[in-house]
């Protein structure tokens, strides 16, 4: 379902279906220009979903509001193991919110924040969060021009060298 440039009606219908889904485990809706409103709708649906394990939202213009909405969803969802938010300018606020979610989320194993512009304060928040989170095994921070040190050896980091 990637690269379809969904409109508002499709975004709402997709969010409604995702909130009621009992079978779908993987969804790739990258490059659909969802924006922060579409991102928020999907994040709200993810709070109710109990079957989705992999979600790719790269390149959707989620912005900091979308990043914060997905951080909230990660605090409530216990089944998602892979989340790709690459190429969304989440900024400092979105990065800090996602770092905060990593304190409580224990299901997420893979997180891609490639080219999300989380900045140095977002980096610090992620570094602190990784001191408490031992379930995340892969974190992509490439194209953010930051480098962090994980607290455990069980995580693979892709980052600026």
mmCIF file of the C-alpha atoms, coordinates in Angstrom:
data_MODEL
# 
_entry.id   MODEL 
# 
loop_
_atom_site.group_PDB 
_atom_site.id 
_atom_site.type_symbol 
_atom_site.label_atom_id 
_atom_site.label_alt_id 
_atom_site.label_comp_id 
_atom_site.label_asym_id 
_atom_site.label_entity_id 
_atom_site.label_seq_id 
_atom_site.pdbx_PDB_ins_code 
_atom_site.Cartn_x 
_atom_site.Cartn_y 
_atom_site.Cartn_z 
_atom_site.occupancy 
_atom_site.B_iso_or_equiv 
_atom_site.pdbx_formal_charge 
_atom_site.auth_seq_id 
_atom_site.auth_comp_id 
_atom_site.auth_asym_id 
_atom_site.auth_atom_id 
_atom_site.pdbx_PDB_model_num 
ATOM 1   C CA . UNK A 1 1   ? 0.000   0.000   0.000  1.00 0.00 ? 1   UNK A CA 1 
ATOM 2   C CA . UNK A 1 2   ? 2.980   2.292   -0.271 1.00 0.00 ? 2   UNK A CA 1 
ATOM 3   C CA . UNK A 1 3   ? 3.106   5.333   -2.570 1.00 0.00 ? 3   UNK A CA 1 
ATOM 4   C CA . UNK A 1 4   ? -0.618  5.842   -2.967 1.00 0.00 ? 4   UNK A CA 1 
ATOM 5   C CA . UNK A 1 5   ? -0.891  9.393   -1.630 1.00 0.00 ? 5   UNK A CA 1 
ATOM 6   C CA . UNK A 1 6   ? -3.965  8.634   0.472  1.00 0.00 ? 6   UNK A CA 1 
ATOM 7   C CA . UNK A 1 7   ? -6.581  11.296  1.023  1.00 0.00 ? 7   UNK A CA 1 
ATOM 8   C CA . UNK A 1 8   ? -8.312  12.077  4.304  1.00 0.00 ? 8   UNK A CA 1 
ATOM 9   C CA . UNK A 1 9   ? -11.207 9.659   3.713  1.00 0.00 ? 9   UNK A CA 1 
ATOM 10  C CA . UNK A 1 10  ? -8.870  6.736   2.970  1.00 0.00 ? 10  UNK A CA 1 
ATOM 11  C CA . UNK A 1 11  ? -6.759  7.591   6.032  1.00 0.00 ? 11  UNK A CA 1 
ATOM 12  C CA . UNK A 1 12  ? -9.851  7.542   8.264  1.00 0.00 ? 12  UNK A CA 1 
ATOM 13  C CA . UNK A 1 13  ? -11.071 4.260   6.775  1.00 0.00 ? 13  UNK A CA 1 
ATOM 14  C CA . UNK A 1 14  ? -7.635  2.681   7.184  1.00 0.00 ? 14  UNK A CA 1 
ATOM 15  C CA . UNK A 1 15  ? -7.402  3.808   10.808 1.00 0.00 ? 15  UNK A CA 1 
ATOM 16  C CA . UNK A 1 16  ? -10.888 2.449   11.522 1.00 0.00 ? 16  UNK A CA 1 
ATOM 17  C CA . UNK A 1 17  ? -10.014 -0.897  9.926  1.00 0.00 ? 17  UNK A CA 1 
ATOM 18  C CA . UNK A 1 18  ? -6.721  -1.083  11.820 1.00 0.00 ? 18  UNK A CA 1 
ATOM 19  C CA . UNK A 1 19  ? -8.424  -0.467  15.147 1.00 0.00 ? 19  UNK A CA 1 
ATOM 20  C CA . UNK A 1 20  ? -10.772 -3.420  14.499 1.00 0.00 ? 20  UNK A CA 1 
ATOM 21  C CA . UNK A 1 21  ? -8.183  -5.671  12.816 1.00 0.00 ? 21  UNK A CA 1 
ATOM 22  C CA . UNK A 1 22  ? -7.753  -9.162  14.222 1.00 0.00 ? 22  UNK A CA 1 
ATOM 23  C CA . UNK A 1 23  ? -5.657  -10.803 11.481 1.00 0.00 ? 23  UNK A CA 1 
ATOM 24  C CA . UNK A 1 24  ? -3.251  -8.371  9.782  1.00 0.00 ? 24  UNK A CA 1 
ATOM 25  C CA . UNK A 1 25  ? 0.256   -8.570  11.251 1.00 0.00 ? 25  UNK A CA 1 
ATOM 26  C CA . UNK A 1 26  ? 2.295   -6.396  8.865  1.00 0.00 ? 26  UNK A CA 1 
ATOM 27  C CA . UNK A 1 27  ? 1.454   -3.120  7.142  1.00 0.00 ? 27  UNK A CA 1 
ATOM 28  C CA . UNK A 1 28  ? 3.588   -0.976  4.840  1.00 0.00 ? 28  UNK A CA 1 
ATOM 29  C CA . UNK A 1 29  ? 2.020   2.404   4.139  1.00 0.00 ? 29  UNK A CA 1 
ATOM 30  C CA . UNK A 1 30  ? 5.216   4.294   3.429  1.00 0.00 ? 30  UNK A CA 1 
ATOM 31  C CA . UNK A 1 31  ? 5.289   7.381   1.205  1.00 0.00 ? 31  UNK A CA 1 
ATOM 32  C CA . UNK A 1 32  ? 1.580   8.182   1.351  1.00 0.00 ? 32  UNK A CA 1 
ATOM 33  C CA . UNK A 1 33  ? 1.804   11.779  2.569  1.00 0.00 ? 33  UNK A CA 1 
ATOM 34  C CA . UNK A 1 34  ? -0.312  11.061  5.652  1.00 0.00 ? 34  UNK A CA 1 
ATOM 35  C CA . UNK A 1 35  ? 0.786   14.186  7.500  1.00 0.00 ? 35  UNK A CA 1 
ATOM 36  C CA . UNK A 1 36  ? 0.319   14.671  11.223 1.00 0.00 ? 36  UNK A CA 1 
ATOM 37  C CA . UNK A 1 37  ? -3.481  14.198  11.125 1.00 0.00 ? 37  UNK A CA 1 
ATOM 38  C CA . UNK A 1 38  ? -3.253  10.866  9.300  1.00 0.00 ? 38  UNK A CA 1 
ATOM 39  C CA . UNK A 1 39  ? -0.440  9.821   11.611 1.00 0.00 ? 39  UNK A CA 1 
ATOM 40  C CA . UNK A 1 40  ? -2.495  10.663  14.686 1.00 0.00 ? 40  UNK A CA 1 
ATOM 41  C CA . UNK A 1 41  ? -5.462  8.665   13.374 1.00 0.00 ? 41  UNK A CA 1 
ATOM 42  C CA . UNK A 1 42  ? -3.265  5.614   12.772 1.00 0.00 ? 42  UNK A CA 1 
ATOM 43  C CA . UNK A 1 43  ? -1.548  6.007   16.137 1.00 0.00 ? 43  UNK A CA 1 
ATOM 44  C CA . UNK A 1 44  ? -4.947  6.068   17.856 1.00 0.00 ? 44  UNK A CA 1 
ATOM 45  C CA . UNK A 1 45  ? -5.879  2.883   15.981 1.00 0.00 ? 45  UNK A CA 1 
ATOM 46  C CA . UNK A 1 46  ? -2.607  1.260   17.036 1.00 0.00 ? 46  UNK A CA 1 
ATOM 47  C CA . UNK A 1 47  ? -3.573  1.830   20.673 1.00 0.00 ? 47  UNK A CA 1 
ATOM 48  C CA . UNK A 1 48  ? -6.533  -0.527  20.135 1.00 0.00 ? 48  UNK A CA 1 
ATOM 49  C CA . UNK A 1 49  ? -4.841  -3.021  17.813 1.00 0.00 ? 49  UNK A CA 1 
ATOM 50  C CA . UNK A 1 50  ? -3.585  -6.306  19.255 1.00 0.00 ? 50  UNK A CA 1 
ATOM 51  C CA . UNK A 1 51  ? -2.341  -8.170  16.162 1.00 0.00 ? 51  UNK A CA 1 
ATOM 52  C CA . UNK A 1 52  ? -0.093  -5.847  14.144 1.00 0.00 ? 52  UNK A CA 1 
ATOM 53  C CA . UNK A 1 53  ? 3.586   -6.607  14.708 1.00 0.00 ? 53  UNK A CA 1 
ATOM 54  C CA . UNK A 1 54  ? 5.224   -4.581  11.916 1.00 0.00 ? 54  UNK A CA 1 
ATOM 55  C CA . UNK A 1 55  ? 4.374   -1.076  10.700 1.00 0.00 ? 55  UNK A CA 1 
ATOM 56  C CA . UNK A 1 56  ? 6.255   0.955   8.087  1.00 0.00 ? 56  UNK A CA 1 
ATOM 57  C CA . UNK A 1 57  ? 5.324   4.647   8.026  1.00 0.00 ? 57  UNK A CA 1 
ATOM 58  C CA . UNK A 1 58  ? 8.472   6.011   6.413  1.00 0.00 ? 58  UNK A CA 1 
ATOM 59  C CA . UNK A 1 59  ? 8.222   9.159   4.327  1.00 0.00 ? 59  UNK A CA 1 
ATOM 60  C CA . UNK A 1 60  ? 4.764   10.302  5.421  1.00 0.00 ? 60  UNK A CA 1 
ATOM 61  C CA . UNK A 1 61  ? 5.389   13.805  6.753  1.00 0.00 ? 61  UNK A CA 1 
ATOM 62  C CA . UNK A 1 62  ? 4.242   12.857  10.251 1.00 0.00 ? 62  UNK A CA 1 
ATOM 63  C CA . UNK A 1 63  ? 6.007   15.794  11.903 1.00 0.00 ? 63  UNK A CA 1 
ATOM 64  C CA . UNK A 1 64  ? 6.513   16.200  15.637 1.00 0.00 ? 64  UNK A CA 1 
ATOM 65  C CA . UNK A 1 65  ? 2.797   15.781  16.367 1.00 0.00 ? 65  UNK A CA 1 
ATOM 66  C CA . UNK A 1 66  ? 2.728   12.452  14.552 1.00 0.00 ? 66  UNK A CA 1 
ATOM 67  C CA . UNK A 1 67  ? 5.879   11.387  16.402 1.00 0.00 ? 67  UNK A CA 1 
ATOM 68  C CA . UNK A 1 68  ? 4.273   12.230  19.732 1.00 0.00 ? 68  UNK A CA 1 
ATOM 69  C CA . UNK A 1 69  ? 1.114   10.337  18.772 1.00 0.00 ? 69  UNK A CA 1 
ATOM 70  C CA . UNK A 1 70  ? 3.120   7.201   17.945 1.00 0.00 ? 70  UNK A CA 1 
ATOM 71  C CA . UNK A 1 71  ? 5.067   7.548   21.184 1.00 0.00 ? 71  UNK A CA 1 
ATOM 72  C CA . UNK A 1 72  ? 1.751   7.506   23.040 1.00 0.00 ? 72  UNK A CA 1 
ATOM 73  C CA . UNK A 1 73  ? 0.649   4.463   21.038 1.00 0.00 ? 73  UNK A CA 1 
ATOM 74  C CA . UNK A 1 74  ? 3.874   2.618   21.919 1.00 0.00 ? 74  UNK A CA 1 
ATOM 75  C CA . UNK A 1 75  ? 3.067   3.120   25.599 1.00 0.00 ? 75  UNK A CA 1 
ATOM 76  C CA . UNK A 1 76  ? -0.266  1.333   25.101 1.00 0.00 ? 76  UNK A CA 1 
ATOM 77  C CA . UNK A 1 77  ? 0.444   -1.245  22.396 1.00 0.00 ? 77  UNK A CA 1 
ATOM 78  C CA . UNK A 1 78  ? 2.101   -4.503  23.478 1.00 0.00 ? 78  UNK A CA 1 
ATOM 79  C CA . UNK A 1 79  ? 2.262   -6.363  20.147 1.00 0.00 ? 79  UNK A CA 1 
ATOM 80  C CA . UNK A 1 80  ? 4.167   -4.111  17.743 1.00 0.00 ? 80  UNK A CA 1 
ATOM 81  C CA . UNK A 1 81  ? 7.762   -5.351  17.371 1.00 0.00 ? 81  UNK A CA 1 
ATOM 82  C CA . UNK A 1 82  ? 8.898   -3.298  14.355 1.00 0.00 ? 82  UNK A CA 1 
ATOM 83  C CA . UNK A 1 83  ? 8.266   0.380   13.622 1.00 0.00 ? 83  UNK A CA 1 
ATOM 84  C CA . UNK A 1 84  ? 9.785   2.351   10.761 1.00 0.00 ? 84  UNK A CA 1 
ATOM 85  C CA . UNK A 1 85  ? 9.392   6.128   11.081 1.00 0.00 ? 85  UNK A CA 1 
ATOM 86  C CA . UNK A 1 86  ? 12.258  6.956   8.688  1.00 0.00 ? 86  UNK A CA 1 
ATOM 87  C CA . UNK A 1 87  ? 12.203  10.111  6.600  1.00 0.00 ? 87  UNK A CA 1 
ATOM 88  C CA . UNK A 1 88  ? 9.626   11.856  8.800  1.00 0.00 ? 88  UNK A CA 1 
ATOM 89  C CA . UNK A 1 89  ? 10.822  15.123  10.315 1.00 0.00 ? 89  UNK A CA 1 
ATOM 90  C CA . UNK A 1 90  ? 9.896   14.237  13.879 1.00 0.00 ? 90  UNK A CA 1 
ATOM 91  C CA . UNK A 1 91  ? 12.194  16.885  15.331 1.00 0.00 ? 91  UNK A CA 1 
ATOM 92  C CA . UNK A 1 92  ? 13.202  17.319  18.939 1.00 0.00 ? 92  UNK A CA 1 
ATOM 93  C CA . UNK A 1 93  ? 9.695   16.929  20.409 1.00 0.00 ? 93  UNK A CA 1 
ATOM 94  C CA . UNK A 1 94  ? 8.899   13.789  18.453 1.00 0.00 ? 94  UNK A CA 1 
ATOM 95  C CA . UNK A 1 95  ? 12.314  12.307  19.278 1.00 0.00 ? 95  UNK A CA 1 
ATOM 96  C CA . UNK A 1 96  ? 11.954  13.038  22.986 1.00 0.00 ? 96  UNK A CA 1 
ATOM 97  C CA . UNK A 1 97  ? 8.446   11.582  23.059 1.00 0.00 ? 97  UNK A CA 1 
ATOM 98  C CA . UNK A 1 98  ? 9.595   8.376   21.356 1.00 0.00 ? 98  UNK A CA 1 
ATOM 99  C CA . UNK A 1 99  ? 12.497  8.113   23.786 1.00 0.00 ? 99  UNK A CA 1 
ATOM 100 C CA . UNK A 1 100 ? 10.014  8.440   26.631 1.00 0.00 ? 100 UNK A CA 1 
ATOM 101 C CA . UNK A 1 101 ? 7.956   5.590   25.179 1.00 0.00 ? 101 UNK A CA 1 
ATOM 102 C CA . UNK A 1 102 ? 11.013  3.332   25.225 1.00 0.00 ? 102 UNK A CA 1 
ATOM 103 C CA . UNK A 1 103 ? 10.987  3.513   29.022 1.00 0.00 ? 103 UNK A CA 1 
ATOM 104 C CA . UNK A 1 104 ? 7.718   1.580   29.179 1.00 0.00 ? 104 UNK A CA 1 
ATOM 105 C CA . UNK A 1 105 ? 7.455   -0.345  25.910 1.00 0.00 ? 105 UNK A CA 1 
ATOM 106 C CA . UNK A 1 106 ? 8.871   -3.863  26.104 1.00 0.00 ? 106 UNK A CA 1 
ATOM 107 C CA . UNK A 1 107 ? 7.606   -5.339  22.817 1.00 0.00 ? 107 UNK A CA 1 
ATOM 108 C CA . UNK A 1 108 ? 9.419   -3.164  20.260 1.00 0.00 ? 108 UNK A CA 1 
ATOM 109 C CA . UNK A 1 109 ? 12.568  -4.831  18.867 1.00 0.00 ? 109 UNK A CA 1 
ATOM 110 C CA . UNK A 1 110 ? 13.210  -2.759  15.713 1.00 0.00 ? 110 UNK A CA 1 
ATOM 111 C CA . UNK A 1 111 ? 12.962  1.026   15.443 1.00 0.00 ? 111 UNK A CA 1 
ATOM 112 C CA . UNK A 1 112 ? 14.100  3.062   12.471 1.00 0.00 ? 112 UNK A CA 1 
ATOM 113 C CA . UNK A 1 113 ? 14.495  6.785   13.002 1.00 0.00 ? 113 UNK A CA 1 
ATOM 114 C CA . UNK A 1 114 ? 16.610  7.300   9.887  1.00 0.00 ? 114 UNK A CA 1 
ATOM 115 C CA . UNK A 1 115 ? 16.600  10.939  8.766  1.00 0.00 ? 115 UNK A CA 1 
ATOM 116 C CA . UNK A 1 116 ? 14.108  12.203  11.369 1.00 0.00 ? 116 UNK A CA 1 
ATOM 117 C CA . UNK A 1 117 ? 15.963  15.324  12.532 1.00 0.00 ? 117 UNK A CA 1 
ATOM 118 C CA . UNK A 1 118 ? 15.731  14.467  16.240 1.00 0.00 ? 118 UNK A CA 1 
ATOM 119 C CA . UNK A 1 119 ? 18.751  16.632  17.119 1.00 0.00 ? 119 UNK A CA 1 
ATOM 120 C CA . UNK A 1 120 ? 21.141  16.501  20.054 1.00 0.00 ? 120 UNK A CA 1 
ATOM 121 C CA . UNK A 1 121 ? 18.457  16.773  22.737 1.00 0.00 ? 121 UNK A CA 1 
ATOM 122 C CA . UNK A 1 122 ? 16.570  13.917  21.100 1.00 0.00 ? 122 UNK A CA 1 
ATOM 123 C CA . UNK A 1 123 ? 19.847  11.999  21.108 1.00 0.00 ? 123 UNK A CA 1 
ATOM 124 C CA . UNK A 1 124 ? 20.279  12.586  24.835 1.00 0.00 ? 124 UNK A CA 1 
ATOM 125 C CA . UNK A 1 125 ? 16.727  11.444  25.529 1.00 0.00 ? 125 UNK A CA 1 
ATOM 126 C CA . UNK A 1 126 ? 17.278  8.275   23.469 1.00 0.00 ? 126 UNK A CA 1 
ATOM 127 C CA . UNK A 1 127 ? 20.569  7.567   25.233 1.00 0.00 ? 127 UNK A CA 1 
ATOM 128 C CA . UNK A 1 128 ? 18.849  7.850   28.612 1.00 0.00 ? 128 UNK A CA 1 
ATOM 129 C CA . UNK A 1 129 ? 15.955  5.658   27.456 1.00 0.00 ? 129 UNK A CA 1 
ATOM 130 C CA . UNK A 1 130 ? 18.289  2.938   26.223 1.00 0.00 ? 130 UNK A CA 1 
ATOM 131 C CA . UNK A 1 131 ? 19.751  2.718   29.717 1.00 0.00 ? 131 UNK A CA 1 
ATOM 132 C CA . UNK A 1 132 ? 16.375  1.322   30.802 1.00 0.00 ? 132 UNK A CA 1 
ATOM 133 C CA . UNK A 1 133 ? 15.182  -0.504  27.689 1.00 0.00 ? 133 UNK A CA 1 
ATOM 134 C CA . UNK A 1 134 ? 16.735  -3.893  27.008 1.00 0.00 ? 134 UNK A CA 1 
ATOM 135 C CA . UNK A 1 135 ? 14.096  -5.198  24.588 1.00 0.00 ? 135 UNK A CA 1 
ATOM 136 C CA . UNK A 1 136 ? 15.062  -3.023  21.587 1.00 0.00 ? 136 UNK A CA 1 
ATOM 137 C CA . UNK A 1 137 ? 17.604  -4.924  19.466 1.00 0.00 ? 137 UNK A CA 1 
ATOM 138 C CA . UNK A 1 138 ? 17.907  -2.627  16.414 1.00 0.00 ? 138 UNK A CA 1 
ATOM 139 C CA . UNK A 1 139 ? 17.913  1.171   16.180 1.00 0.00 ? 139 UNK A CA 1 
ATOM 140 C CA . UNK A 1 140 ? 18.610  3.085   12.960 1.00 0.00 ? 140 UNK A CA 1 
ATOM 141 C CA . UNK A 1 141 ? 19.745  6.661   13.545 1.00 0.00 ? 141 UNK A CA 1 
ATOM 142 C CA . UNK A 1 142 ? 21.530  7.257   10.225 1.00 0.00 ? 142 UNK A CA 1 
ATOM 143 C CA . UNK A 1 143 ? 21.223  10.715  8.649  1.00 0.00 ? 143 UNK A CA 1 
ATOM 144 C CA . UNK A 1 144 ? 20.608  12.357  12.027 1.00 0.00 ? 144 UNK A CA 1 
ATOM 145 C CA . UNK A 1 145 ? 24.266  13.334  12.508 1.00 0.00 ? 145 UNK A CA 1 
ATOM 146 C CA . UNK A 1 146 ? 24.289  11.977  16.055 1.00 0.00 ? 146 UNK A CA 1 
ATOM 147 C CA . UNK A 1 147 ? 25.987  9.110   17.851 1.00 0.00 ? 147 UNK A CA 1 
ATOM 148 C CA . UNK A 1 148 ? 24.852  7.375   21.022 1.00 0.00 ? 148 UNK A CA 1 
ATOM 149 C CA . UNK A 1 149 ? 26.212  4.620   23.235 1.00 0.00 ? 149 UNK A CA 1 
ATOM 150 C CA . UNK A 1 150 ? 23.766  1.860   24.179 1.00 0.00 ? 150 UNK A CA 1 
ATOM 151 C CA . UNK A 1 151 ? 23.580  0.433   27.670 1.00 0.00 ? 151 UNK A CA 1 
ATOM 152 C CA . UNK A 1 152 ? 23.710  -3.172  26.539 1.00 0.00 ? 152 UNK A CA 1 
ATOM 153 C CA . UNK A 1 153 ? 25.449  -5.202  23.857 1.00 0.00 ? 153 UNK A CA 1 
ATOM 154 C CA . UNK A 1 154 ? 22.266  -6.770  22.480 1.00 0.00 ? 154 UNK A CA 1 
ATOM 155 C CA . UNK A 1 155 ? 21.394  -3.752  20.331 1.00 0.00 ? 155 UNK A CA 1 
ATOM 156 C CA . UNK A 1 156 ? 22.539  -3.119  16.785 1.00 0.00 ? 156 UNK A CA 1 
ATOM 157 C CA . UNK A 1 157 ? 22.909  0.581   16.065 1.00 0.00 ? 157 UNK A CA 1 
ATOM 158 C CA . UNK A 1 158 ? 23.158  2.197   12.663 1.00 0.00 ? 158 UNK A CA 1 
ATOM 159 C CA . UNK A 1 159 ? 24.356  5.736   13.199 1.00 0.00 ? 159 UNK A CA 1 
ATOM 160 C CA . UNK A 1 160 ? 26.668  8.497   12.073 1.00 0.00 ? 160 UNK A CA 1 
ATOM 161 C CA . UNK A 1 161 ? 30.255  7.316   12.505 1.00 0.00 ? 161 UNK A CA 1 
# 
